[in-house]
Amino acid sequence: MRVSKRLVILFILLITLLGLLLWQNSPALILQEYGAFVLLGLAGAIFANSTGAGGGVIFVPIFNQLQLSSDQIVATSFAIQCFGMVAGSIAWRDQYLKAIQAQDTSTSIWSVLPQLLMVTVPFSIIGIWTVQYTPLITWVSEAENTLHWIFGLFSIVLALAILGSLKHLKAEEQVQLVSSKDKLNLAIVAFLGGMVTAWLSVGVGELVAVYLILRRFSVTMSIAVAVMLSAMSVWGGIFYYIFVNPMVLIPIACFAGVGAIIGGSVAKYLVLWLNPYQVKVFFAVWVMFMGVVNLPI
């Protein structure tokens, strides 16, 4: 039953993209010009749904090279992630249900996932809206390089913190409860991450995943939380770029979205193929890469 539901949702996502494409003038010409963006969406979604960090780290530099405006870059990246991160969320949801039904140690490790989402999702969306529906949305365009420097350097510091603590993270994953302090910290991290995501189309998933990993929650479960959080966050923010400031480049979003659906569906298996320690190293290296890429140099 879960498989059929998953296929129905993926089918709806693909039909939506097809409908948007056919709505455009000269779909055949658009296919020739933008078809290669399927590969971009595929690559972005694989890394995004393997780390929970969001696909913006792949999309934003490419879109910068194409000399798109800041609004077009963020809006189109949001749109692509609405499809890729949802596909990844479906795959991670299946893993969560499998762990719960297994009735073993992983059951307890994964059981906090809904609670973590209930804490982080509302504050992430509020953070996005705080930027989108206030003068902060204008301020960011004036301080774009500054924000990239801040986020890039912050990501590098986080990556170094994870790599520096790896010797403490080799221990077998234990059952971890969400304390009141965790809830407060996660609410703050999600809110600030939502604001960063509104500016750069990436951020909240990475920051929450880093917090959970450093708090020694299951790394695989932490990535699943980050992917689902990112998916709900971009859907919370995309309406601004549909109704208030329609800047989504639909041809790019359509083809990259197809690749993102495929990449999001298979990314989970990359993480599950690695052991928890290898996943932590992979995550830290990816966060480091994100930081370097976001530096405006």
Helices and strands as residue ranges (DSSP letters): H 2-23, H 27-34, H 37-51, H 56-65, H 70-102, H 105-110, H 113-132, H 136-142, H 144-164, G 166-168, H 180-200, H 204-214, H 219-238, I 240-244, H 250-273, H 276-294
